[in-house]
Amino acid sequence: MLVYDIEHLTKTYPGQAQPVNCEISLQIQAGEIFGMLGDNGAGKSTLVKQMANLVQSSSGKILLFDQLVGKDPLLVPRHVGYMPQDSLALNNLTLGEALYFTAHLRGLSRAAARQERDRLLETWQIQDLRHKTSRQLSGGQKRLLQLAVAMAGSPPVLILDEPTNDLDPVRRRQVWEILRRENHELGTTIIFITHDALEAEKIIQRVGILHAGKLVALGKPVDLKSGIDQMLRLELFFSPEEPPLLPDGLTPHVLDTGRWLVYIERLRAGEVLNSIDLDRVEDFRLYSATLEDLYLYYAHN
């Protein structure tokens, strides 16, 4: 069953010559875990806001469970738990109140809403924050609150904008584990934006890669990787004052100061490593293709 059917979607803001997203078409199936990757300004957040009926499209259409998004203002709230990048709407509620009222507004009785609040407090291990308002929470704690609120009442669809931002590695792992369990046990359709491609690879089933407002790749990671499966990724760590010299034909992607990523053909791996001046390299790592490589490959080629 189709959850979302998006056809030729375009959004151009007033006063801007270029559209934020342009002619995007994709379908998302029920029970799917769908990830969106893209650099800043690629149009990811605008796209999910269009899907959540928070931004009106300039052209094209979005169907949610075969109904036109925008026609019925209650369509999205009935079916979708949406997590934005900020939590301003929750600032004056305690964490417990936010979970209770959200579950109640999504149709649960008062007693069931209280049970749902307690379930989510335990699921996310935030019982000790129950009586704190959003204003009193750290950035990471706010993300957990937003995730719990999106899940309140077990909506069939979750749309999550950067769910692991501001979280430490332990909490990030917890997020992916809980989302995977929610998908497996309840069949929840999960759509999320992330910059953390390496972590998202543990959960993602299908991916859409956006670049400059356009959908440049769409499919299962294993299928998309087939286009670059003969390439290895070589990460080089070095002093910024003395970068290593690379063989002709190799172009580094700058990941950070003193850190490069270079793609090399499998058959040339030994040749390339032997030709690099290792006196200028503090460390190096050689990997096969990852989801992050898909993003870099399809977004910048």
C-alpha positions in Angstrom: 0.0 0.0 0.0 1.2 3.5 -0.9 1.6 5.9 2.0 2.9 8.9 0.0 2.6 9.4 -3.7 4.5 12.6 -4.7 4.3 13.9 -8.3 6.3 16.7 -9.9 6.5 18.6 -6.7 8.0 22.1 -6.9 8.3 24.9 -4.4 9.5 28.4 -5.1 9.4 31.1 -2.4 8.4 34.6 -3.3 11.3 36.8 -4.4 13.5 33.8 -5.2 14.5 33.0 -8.8 15.4 29.4 -8.1 13.0 26.8 -6.7 13.9 25.2 -3.3 12.9 21.9 -4.8 12.0 21.1 -8.4 10.0 18.4 -10.1 10.3 15.8 -7.3 8.5 12.6 -7.8 8.7 9.6 -5.4 6.5 7.0 -3.7 6.8 5.7 -0.2 5.3 2.3 0.7 3.6 1.4 4.0 6.1 0.0 6.5 9.1 1.4 4.8 12.0 3.1 6.4 12.9 5.9 4.0 15.9 8.2 4.5 16.6 11.6 2.8 20.2 12.7 2.4 21.5 16.0 1.0 23.7 18.9 1.7 22.6 22.2 3.3 20.1 24.0 1.0 19.3 20.8 -0.9 15.6 21.2 -0.1 15.1 18.4 2.3 13.4 20.2 5.1 11.1 22.1 2.7 10.1 18.7 1.1 9.1 17.2 4.5 7.2 20.3 5.4 5.3 20.0 2.2 4.6 16.4 3.1 3.4 17.5 6.5 1.2 20.2 5.0 3.2 23.0 6.7 4.4 24.5 3.4 2.2 24.9 0.3 3.7 23.6 -2.9 4.0 25.9 -6.0 3.1 23.0 -8.3 2.7 19.3 -8.3 0.7 17.2 -5.8 1.1 15.0 -2.7 -1.2 12.2 -1.9 -1.3 10.6 1.6 -3.2 7.3 1.7 -4.7 8.3 -1.7 -6.0 11.6 -0.3 -4.7 15.0 -1.5 -2.6 16.7 1.2 -3.9 20.2 1.7 -7.6 19.5 1.0 -8.4 18.2 4.4 -6.5 20.1 7.2 -6.9 17.1 9.6 -5.5 14.5 7.1 -1.9 14.8 8.2 -2.5 15.2 11.9 -4.6 12.0 11.9 -1.9 9.9 10.2 1.5 11.6 10.7 3.7 12.2 13.7 6.0 15.1 12.6 9.3 16.1 14.3 10.6 19.5 13.2 14.1 20.8 13.8 12.9 23.0 16.7 10.5 22.6 19.6 9.2 26.1 20.2 5.6 25.0 20.4 6.5 22.8 23.4 8.4 25.5 25.4 5.7 26.2 28.0 4.7 22.5 28.6 6.4 20.1 30.9 7.7 17.0 29.2 4.9 14.9 30.8 2.2 17.3 29.7 3.5 17.4 26.1 3.3 13.7 25.8 -0.1 13.4 27.5 -1.8 16.2 25.5 -0.4 15.0 22.2 -1.6 11.4 22.8 -5.0 12.7 23.9 -5.4 15.0 20.9 -4.6 12.0 18.7 -7.7 10.3 19.9 -6.6 8.4 23.0 -8.9 8.5 26.1 -7.5 10.3 29.1 -6.6 7.1 30.8 -5.0 5.7 27.6 -3.1 9.0 27.1 -1.6 8.7 30.6 -0.5 5.2 29.9 1.0 6.3 26.6 2.9 9.1 28.4 4.3 6.6 30.9 5.2 4.2 28.1 7.1 6.8 26.2 8.9 8.1 29.3 10.2 4.6 29.9 11.0 3.9 26.2 13.2 7.0 25.9 14.5 6.7 29.5 13.5 10.3 30.4 11.4 9.6 33.5 13.5 12.0 35.5 12.7 14.9 33.1 9.0 14.5 33.4 8.3 17.7 35.3 10.7 19.9 33.4 9.6 22.3 30.7 11.2 22.2 27.2 13.0 25.5 28.1 14.8 23.7 30.9 16.1 20.9 28.7 19.5 20.6 27.0 19.6 20.4 23.2 19.9 16.6 23.3 17.0 16.3 25.8 14.8 18.4 23.5 15.5 16.0 20.7 14.3 13.1 22.8 11.2 15.0 23.8 10.4 15.8 20.1 10.9 12.1 19.2 8.6 11.0 22.0 6.0 13.6 21.0 6.1 12.5 17.4 5.5 8.9 18.5 2.7 9.7 20.9 -0.5 7.8 20.0 1.4 5.5 17.6 0.6 7.3 14.3 1.1 5.1 11.3 3.7 7.5 9.8 6.6 9.3 11.3 8.4 12.2 9.6 11.6 13.1 11.5 13.8 16.0 10.6 17.4 15.3 11.8 16.3 13.0 14.7 19.9 12.5 16.1 21.1 16.1 16.1 22.6 17.2 19.4 22.7 13.6 20.7 25.8 11.8 22.0 26.8 8.4 20.4 24.9 6.3 23.0 21.7 8.3 22.5 22.0 8.2 18.7 22.3 4.4 18.9 19.2 4.3 21.1 17.3 6.4 18.6 18.0 4.0 15.7 17.2 0.9 17.8 13.8 2.4 19.0 12.9 3.4 15.5 13.8 0.0 14.1 11.7 -1.7 16.8 8.7 0.7 16.2 8.9 -0.2 12.5 9.2 -4.0 13.1 6.5 -4.3 15.8 3.9 -1.8 14.6 4.7 -1.5 10.9 5.2 2.2 11.3 6.3 4.0 8.1 9.4 6.1 9.0 10.7 9.0 6.9 13.6 10.9 8.1 16.2 13.5 7.1 19.8 13.0 8.4 23.3 14.2 7.8 24.7 11.1 9.6 24.8 8.8 6.7 27.0 6.2 8.4 24.7 5.8 11.3 21.5 5.9 9.2 22.8 3.0 7.2 22.0 0.7 10.1 18.3 1.3 9.7 17.6 2.7 6.2 15.8 0.5 3.7 15.5 3.0 0.8 17.1 6.4 0.3 16.5 9.6 -1.7 19.4 11.9 -2.3 18.7 15.5 -3.0 21.1 18.1 -4.5 20.2 21.7 -5.4 16.5 21.0 -5.0 16.5 17.9 -7.2 16.2 14.2 -6.5 19.4 12.9 -8.0 19.2 9.3 -6.7 16.4 7.1 -5.4 16.5 3.4 -4.4 17.8 0.7 -2.1 21.3 1.4 -0.9 22.5 -2.0 -2.2 21.3 -1.2 -5.7 22.7 2.3 -5.7 26.0 1.0 -4.5 26.3 -1.2 -7.5 27.3 1.9 -9.4 30.3 2.5 -7.3 31.0 -1.0 -6.0 34.4 -1.1 -7.8 35.6 1.9 -5.8 37.2 1.9 -2.4 37.2 4.9 0.0 40.6 6.0 1.4 40.5 8.4 4.3 43.8 10.3 4.9 44.6 12.1 8.1 47.5 14.6 8.0 48.9 17.8 9.3 47.0 20.7 7.6 50.3 22.5 7.0 51.8 19.5 5.1 49.1 17.7 3.0 50.2 14.5 1.2 50.8 14.5 -2.6 48.4 12.3 -4.5 48.9 10.4 -7.8 47.6 12.0 -11.0 43.9 11.5 -11.5 42.9 11.4 -7.8 40.8 14.3 -6.5 40.4 14.5 -2.7 37.1 15.4 -1.0 37.8 17.6 2.0 35.9 16.1 5.0 37.6 18.3 7.6 40.8 20.2 8.3 43.6 17.7 7.8 41.2 14.9 6.6 40.6 13.9 3.0 38.5 11.2 1.4 39.7 9.8 -1.9 38.0 7.2 -4.1 40.2 4.7 -5.7 39.6 1.7 -8.0 39.9 -1.7 -6.2 42.6 -2.9 -8.6 44.7 0.2 -8.0 44.5 0.2 -4.2 48.0 -1.2 -3.7 49.5 1.0 -6.3 47.9 4.1 -4.8 49.0 3.3 -1.3 52.6 2.7 -2.4 52.7 6.0 -4.2 51.5 8.2 -1.3 54.2 9.7 0.8 53.3 8.1 4.2 55.7 10.5 6.0 53.0 13.1 5.4 50.2 10.9 6.6 49.4 10.5 10.3 46.8 7.8 9.7 44.8 6.2 6.9 41.7 4.0 6.6 40.5 1.9 3.6 36.8 1.0 3.3 34.3 -0.4 0.8 31.4 1.8 -0.3 29.1 3.2 2.4 25.8 5.2 2.4 27.9 8.3 2.9 29.8 7.5 -0.3 26.5 7.2 -2.1 25.6 10.7 -1.0 29.0 12.2 -2.0 28.9 10.3 -5.3 25.4 11.1 -6.5 25.2 14.6 -5.0 28.5 15.8 -6.5 28.8 14.0 -9.8 
